[in-house]
Amino acid sequence: MVSATKDSTMSTRIWLTVLVCGLGYFVDIYDLILFSIVRPESLAAIGVLPGGIQDASEMILNAQMVGMLIGGLLFGILADKKGRLSVLLGSILMYSVMNIANAFVTSVPMYATFRFLSGIGLAGELGVAITLVSEVMPKHSRGYGTTIVASMGILGAVGAYAVHQLTDWRVAFIIGGVLGLCLLGMRVRVRESGMFNNIEDKPVSRGNFLMIFKKRRLGTYLSSVAIGVPVWFVIGILVTFAPEFTREGGGSANVVAGLAVMWAYVGLAAGDLASGLVSQLLKSRRKTILVFLLLTTASVTWYLFTPAKTETLTYIQTCVLGFSAGYWAVFVTTAAEQFGTNLRATVATTVPNVVRGGLMPALLVFAALRKSDQVLFPGQPLVSGAVIVGCLTMAIAFTGLVFLKETYGKELDYVEH
């Protein structure tokens, strides 16, 4: 009886950990995507003229992504040195406060600064959450836990759109910040990872980012990054600028950016749930990622080469794009499973943020191509730029997958030397 009660208590704590991590990621995605949803309205409100909205959007997105690169490294190292739980809560606190600060911007530089600081805080949530959940779940079922976290998180974009429909953009930012602060109250019954506790007092190097640069580990790390690159090409370029792509193809001029983002994230949530379940059923992370990379290639092609689209078709296509790119949970879980306990949080936190940060050079190349006089398709600079950037990102992802090891069911209780 005592054993059964102990097992029940342990199971409750495990699933509470999954719930808190999932809700944290919900607020993380809410904040991360809210700018894409409110960008035309918010930029107009601070005095940006219509002709300058795209350039201002790219500047702010780049600032956010730089912040995420820095935050990913900072919070990942801290999570391996100080523990998963405290760093997870610190990340939530930082992006919640910065979310509220975003409600009071009055200029593009100010907006970019706060998105930069938000990016630092946002960077810590997912990787640390996936690490914590991976380490507390049984090895053959941890894919279910990380899938729940990612699926709950992706729905944060739907929540952001729904809140924005009921309020203006400033209030939407404040609500996101308040949600994050409320979430900190749930931390009481969440426990630290036992695997981390086991090495905390041992003479082993923890959170040493330079250890990744050993030849064997570096190749694994770069491959882990590579497989996720298409996700943010899809979200950061194709979906974010859905109104512009639709108009360029002779389609409807009434596509709403926020609605396109919301439908993409509905697709992402469904894709994350599906990819996580498929990886458990196939007992293979690699096969699952291959299937979703092929789906992404097909959906991007359909999206870019469909002329004269209606609003409805654009929203359907962004949803399909989201589903196809919805292997984020499997991608981050795979990265976490590649490395030992003393480096796991550093890797799991930096890898998704390097991928997110990869949007910055992708945006710069995309911007240069769309402004170039030499385009692949006359009269379609956006499509021309997207085709070139898309081909590069897909080539990187398929190459990374070739060199990545299978990690389903892998024992994680070990350290890197």
N, C-alpha and C positions, 0 to 999 in steps of 0.2 A: 504493500500500500504506500509506504514511504517512497519507494522507487518510482511508482506511478505518479505520485504527486510531484516529485522532483522533475520527472520527465515532462509533465504537463506545464510546470512553471518555466522550465527551460524553453519549451516550444512556444509558450506565450511571449517570452522575452525575445525570442528569435523573430517572431512575426511582428512584434511591436517595433523592433529595430527596422524591419523591412518597411513597415508603415511610416515611421518617422523619416526614413531615408527617401521614400517615395514622395511624401508630402513636401520634403525639403526640395526635391528636384522639381516638383510641381511649381513651387514658388520661383525657383531658379529659372525655369523655362518661361514662366509668366513674365518675369523681368527681362529676360534675354530677348524675347520676341516682341514685347510690347512696343519697342521703338519701331520695328518694322510695320506694326499695325497702325501706329499713330503718326508715322513720319510725315505724310503730306500735311495733315492738320496741324501738328505741333510746330513744324518748320514755318508754315504760313503764319502761325500765331506769334512767332518771334521775329517776323519781318522778312523772311526769306521769300524772294520773288519766285514765281513759277519756273522761270528758266534756270534758276540756281538750285532747285530742290534736289536734282540728281547728284550734283557735285557735293552739296552739303551732306546728303545721305551717305555718300561714299566716304567722306571725311570722318563722319561720326562712327560709322561702322568700323572703319580702320582703327580708330582710337579705342573702341571697345575690344577689338580683337587683340591689339597690342597689350591691353590690360589683362586679357585672359591668358596670353602667353606668359606674362610675368607672374600672374596669380597662380597659374598652374604649377609653375616651378616652385614658387614660395610655399603654397599650401601642401603640395605633395611631399616636399622635403620635411616640413614640419610634422605632417601626419606620420611619417616613418620615424621621426625623432621623438615626438611628444605624445603620439597616440592618435588613433583615428577619430574618436568621439569629440575630443576638445576642439580639434581643428575643424571638424564638420560644423560644430556649433559656431565657431568663430567666423567661418565662411558665411553661414546664414545671417549672422548679425551684421556683417559688413555689407552684404548686398542689400539687406533690408533697409539699412540706414541710407545707402546711396540711392535706392529706389525712391525713397521719400524726397531726397535732395533733387532728383530729376524733375520733380513737379514744379520747381521754382526757377528753372533756367530762363534766361532772357536773351541769349545770343548763341550762335553756332559754336564759338570756342568754349563757352561755358557748358553747353550741351555735350560737346566732345569730351571735356574734362570729366564731367560726372559719369559719362558712359565708360570712360577709361577706368575710373575708380570702381564703378559697378562691375566691370569686367574682371578686375582683380578678385573681388569677392565671389563672383559667379563661378570663377575657375575652380574653386576648391570643392564645390558641392558634389558633382557627379562622381568624379574619380574616387574621392574618399568614401562616398556612400557605397559605391560598387565594391570597393576593397573591404569595407566593414561587413557588408552582406555576404560577400564571397567567403569571408573567413569564419562567419558564424553559422552558415548553412552547411548541411551534409554535402559531401563532394559531388554525389550523383544527382542532387536536386537543386544545387545552387543556381543553375540556370533559370529555374522558376522564380527564385527570389530576385535576381537581378532584372529579370524580364518585368516583374511587377513594378519595381522601382522605376525603370525606364518608361513603362507604359503610363504610369501615374504622372510622371514628370511631363511627358509629351502633351498630356491633356491640359497642362498649364497654359498652352497657347490658346486652346479653346476657351479657357477661363478668362484669359486676357481680352480676347475679342468680345466675349459676352459682357464683361465688366465695362469695356469701352462703349458698348452699345447703350449702356444705361447711364454712363457718366461722361464727362469730358476727359481729355487726355491727362490733365494734371491730377484729377481725382483718381484716375486709374493707376497712376504711378504710386500715389499715397496708399491706396488700398493694397497694392502688392507689398509695399514695405511693412504695413501693419500685419498682414498675413504672416510674413516671415518672422516678425517679432513674437507673434502669438505662438508660432511653432516651437520657439525655444522653450516654452512652458511644458512641452511634452517630453523633454529630455530626461526627466527624473528617473524613469524606469529603464532607460536604455543603457546597456552595459558595453564596456570596452571589449574589443576583440581578444579572445583568449590566446590566439596565435601571437598577437603583439605582446600581451602580458608575458608570454613564455620567453621572449627574447629581450624584454625591457632591461633586465639586469645582467645580461650576458655581454661579454667583451666582443661584440660584433659591430661592424660599421653599419649605421642605419641612416637612410636618406642621403647617401653619398651619390650625388648625381653623376660624378665623374666615373663611378663604377660602370655606368651604362656604356661608356666609351671603349670598353674592352671589345676587341674585334667580334667575338661571338655574340655578346649582348647587343652591340650596336646594330648588327644586322637584324636581329630580332626586333629591336626597338623601332628601327626605320620601317620594317615590314608591317609592324603593328599600326604605325601612323598611316602608312600608304593605303591600307584597306579602307580607311575611313574618309579619305580625301573627297570622294564624290558626294558625300552627304551634304557638306556645306557648300559645294558648288551648286547643288540642287536648291537648297534653301536660301543661301545668301545671294544668289544671282538669278536663277530661273524663277523662283517663287516670289522673292522680294520685288522684282521688277516685272511681275506678271502683267500689270496694266500696260506697260511700255511695250513688251513683247507682243501682246495682243493687238495693240494699235498698229504696230509696225507691219504686222501680217495682214492688215486690212480688216481686222476684226472690230468688235465692239469697243467703243470709247468709254463704256460705263463700268469696266471692271474695277472693283474696289480692292486696293492693296491689302487691307486688313482682312477682308473676307477670303482672299486667295491664300493668305498665310494661315488663317484658321483652318481652311479645308486641307491644306497641306499637312497641318499638324494632326488633324483627324486621321489622315492617311498614315502619318508617322506612328501614331499611337497604335493603330491596327497592325502596321508592319512590325513594330517592335514586339507586340504580343505574338504575332504569327512567327516571326523569326526566332524568338526565344523558344516557343513550343516546338518548332521544327528542329531546332538544334538539339532539343532533348529527345525528340522522337528518332532523329537520325543518329543520335549520339555522336554528332560531329559539328564543330564550329565552322570548320573550313568549308564543308559542303554547303552549309547554310549560307555563308557569305558569298560563295560562288553563285548560288541561285539568285540571291538578291542583287548582286552586281550585274548579272545578265538582265534581270528585270529593270534595273535602273537604266541600262543602255537602251533598252527598247522604249521605255517611257519617255526618256529625254528626246529620242529621235522623233517620236510621235508628237511631242509637245512643240518642238522647234519647227517642224515641217508641216503643220496643219494650218492652212491659210483661212482667212476670213472667219475666225472663231467667234462664236457667241459668248456672252458672259457665262452662261451655264456650262458650255464646253470647257472654257478656261478653268472654271472651278473644279470640274470633274478631272481635268488633266493635272491640276495641282494636287488634288487628292491622290491620284494614281502615282504621281511623282513622289509624294510623301510616303506612300506605302512601299514603293520600290526601294527608297532610301532608308526604310525603317528597320535597319539592322544595327542600329546604334547600340542597343543593349548587348547584342552578341559581340559587336566590335570591341566595346570597352571591357566586357567580361573576358574576352580572349586576351586582351592586353594585360589585364590583371593576372591572369592565370599563367602567363609566360615567365614570371619572375618570382623570386623568393620573398619571404615576409619582410625582410629588411629593406627591400627596394620596391615592394608592390604598390604602395600608395603613391610614391614618387612617379612611377611609370603610369599607373592608372589615372593619375591626375594630369600629368603633362601630356600624355598621348592625345586625349580628346581635345585639349586646348591647343596643341600644336596643329591639329586638324582644323579647329576653328580659326586659329591664327593664320592658317594657310589661305583663308578667304582673303586676307589682305593682299598678298601678291596676285591672287587670282582676280581680285577686283581691279588692281592696277593694270594688269595685262588686259583685262576685259575693257576697261575704260580707254586704254591706248588703242585697242583694236577697233572699238566702235567709233572713235574719232578719226581713224585713219582714212586716207583717200583710197587705199587699196583694200577692198573687201571681197570675200568669197562670193557673196550674193549681192549684186547691185540693188541698191535701195533698201537693203536689210543689214545695216551695220551691227545691230544688236544680235541677230541670229548668226552673222558671220563670226563675231567675237565669241559667242557662246559655243559654237561648234568647235573652234580651235581650243578654247580653254577646256571644254568638255572632253575632247579626245585626249588631251594631256592628262587630265585627272583620272579618266578611266584606265589609261595605259599604266599609270602609276599604281592604281589599285590592284589590277590583275597581276602586275609584276610582284607586288608585295605579298599577295596571296600565295604565289608559287613558293616563296621561301619561308612561309610561316608554318610552324609546327601545330599539330592537332593537340588540343588541351582538354577535351571533354573528359571528366572524371579524374583529372590529374590531382595528385596529392599536393596540397599547398603549404603544408607545415614544414618548411625548410628555409634555409637562408642562403644568400649569395656570398661567396668568398672572393 
